[in-house]
Amino acid sequence: MRKRSSFHRSIFCADPSGDPDINTTPLIDVMLVMLVMFIITIPPPTHSVDVTLPGDSIGIPVERENRVTIDTAGIIRWNDEAIDLASSARW
C-alpha cells in the first residue's frame, strides 16, 4: 500500500486512503441566503432628477422630406429624379 503524505490527509474524509471530499451544497445554500438578505437590506434610491422631455406640441415643422428609391432595374432615384452615379464623382 502506498504511503500518503500529511498534506493529502483530511479531517473531512472517513477513509484515510481516500481523496478528501467536501460537500459544497451547504456552502452554496448559505451563499444564496446571504445574497437574498443583502438584496432585501439594500436601501431603495431616494434621490431623483427631474427631466423635462419635449412633448408633441413642441415640434419643428418639416419643410421638405427627401425620398430615396431603387427600382428593379437598379436605378437610384432621389425625390423621383434619377441619379447618375458615374457623373457624381464629387464624393
Phi, psi and omega in degrees: 000143184280138180272128181266148179284166180289342178293323184276353178281146184220146176280347181274354185250130180283328181263116182293340179269354181271172178280143180289130180235137176240130178283115184268355181300314178296328178295320178292320178299315179296321179297317180294320178297318179294324177296316178297317178297319179295318180294321180292324185274355178291129180288143178289155180294131183254349180264153177213155179238122178278129180235127177269119180262146179291139179264187180285337183286336179262095181221148176267125181292139179278118182278324182210133176253136177261142181230126178246127179229152174232121181271182185291339178277353179091014179274128179268131180239136176246112184052048178064020173245129182293139180252130176261110184290334181289325181276346180263068183267012181284353183278000000 
